[in-house]
Amino acid sequence: MSNFGDEPSMTSQRVSLGPDRRPWVRIAPDGSEVVADTLYDLVGSDWFDELAERFYDGVAADPVLRPLYPDDLDGPTHRLGGFLRQYWGGPADYSAERGHPRLRMRHAPYVVGSVQRDAWLRCMATALAGGGLPPAAESAVMEYFLSAAQHLVNAPD
């Protein structure tokens, strides 16, 4: 487990799931298999903004999460889309705008216990399910979200 602030460099994410598992694969309309190096290459830039929008639609209706966010969710939506785009292999615009993500530091002012983590994961799982990813890719992304959400827990139950 990493310590507060000990987060790896954030340039792009290449998930290694073993030689036989290639999560960044989709079937083209002509039936051919399209293999990409990163999730960003597979889905393109707009997919991350759409994921962030679906996620914050869930947050807006969630009684546990809504009080943790500002009234206007446009800023958090923009930042989440940018962070995820960069994390999953896109351009480093998030870091250019905001510096290193430092997720634990940025979330430290908020109480994040298992209740908040689980509410966040429910909203993200719903948003991710609406993204149209192939099952292996969706599973790989959800594995990341499970790990990231646990990493941000900073309060005991």
N, C-alpha and C positions, 0 to 999 in steps of 0.2 A: 504494500500500500504506500502511495506517495505521501509526502508531507505537504502541509499547506504551502502553496506556491511552487511546488516541484512539478510543474507540468511540462510535458515534452513540447518541442518546437511544433508550431502549427503551420506547416506549409501545405501539405496535402496528405490525405489518408489513403493508404493502400492496404486493405484488409487481407491478411493471409489466412485462408481457411483450409490450407492443405492443397496438395497438387491436383486432387480430383474435384475440388469444389471451386467453381468460378462464379462468384455471385454477380458479377457485372455482365450478365448475358441477357439478351432479350431476343425474341423471335420477330424478325422483320415481316412486313405484310406479304412478302413473296415466300415466306416460310424459311428463309435462311437464318442462321444463327449470327447475331451481332455480338461481338465480344468487345468490351471496353476496358481500358486500364483502370479507370476510376468510376465511382458513382456519378460524378459530375459529367464525365464523358458519356455515360450511358443515358442520363436524363436531361442534361442541359441546365442552364442557369435558372430559367423561370420556375422549374420544378421546386427549387428550394424556397423561393418566395411564396409559392402556392402552399407548400407544406407549413411554413410559418403562419400563413393566414389561416389555414385550417386549425392549426394548434391554438392560435389566439382566439379563434371563434369558440373553441372549447373552454379556454381559460375564462372568457367573458361570462360564461354561464356556470362556472364552477364555484360553489360557495367556499371552498377551501382556498383556492388559488386567487380568485378575483381580488380579495383585499390586499394581496401582496404586490399588485401591479398598479401603475399609475392609471388615472382615468382614461387617458388617451393611449391606446395600445399600438399606435402607428410606429413609435420609436422602437419599442421592444420587438415588434414584428420585423422591422427593417434590420435590426441588429441580429436577430436569430437567423433570418434568411442569409445574411452576409456571412455569419460565423459558419453555418452549416455548408454553405457553398464552398468556402475556403477549406474547411476541414475535410470535405469529401473530394478534394482535388481541383477545385476551381481557383480563380485568381485570388491573390492575397489582399483584396480590397478591404476586408475587415481589419486586418492588422495595420494596413496603411491608414485607416481612419481612426482606430482605437488602440493601437499597440497590441502587444501580446494578449491573447484572450484572458488569461489568468482567471479561469472560471471560479475557482474556490474563493479567490480574493473578491471578485465582483459579487458573489452571492453571500459572502460572510455577514453582511449587515442583516440578513433575513434569517429567521428561524426556519430551518429545513429539517424536519423530522420525518419519520416514516409516513405520517399522514400526508404531508406535503409532497414527499417523494412519490407516493402511490397515486395521488391525484394528478401530479405532473405526468407520470407515466401513462395513466389512463387517457389523458388528453392527447399525449404524443402518439400513443398506439392508435387511437382513433384517427388522428391526422395522417399518420403513416399509412394506415389501411386504405385511406382515400387517395393515395398517391399512385396507384396502378403499377407498383413495382412487381417484377417477377418474385415468386416466393423466396428464393435463395437470397436475393438482394434485400428484400424486406426483412428477412431474418437477420442478416448481417447488420443492417442499420439498427434494428431493434436491440440487438446485442450491445451495440455501442450506447444506445440511450439508457439501457439498464445499468451499464457500468457507470456512465456519466452521472446519472441521477443518484446512484449510491455514493459516488465520490463527493457529491455536494451536501450530503447529510452532515449537519453540524450540531444537531441537538439530540439528546437522548429521548427515548419515549417515556 
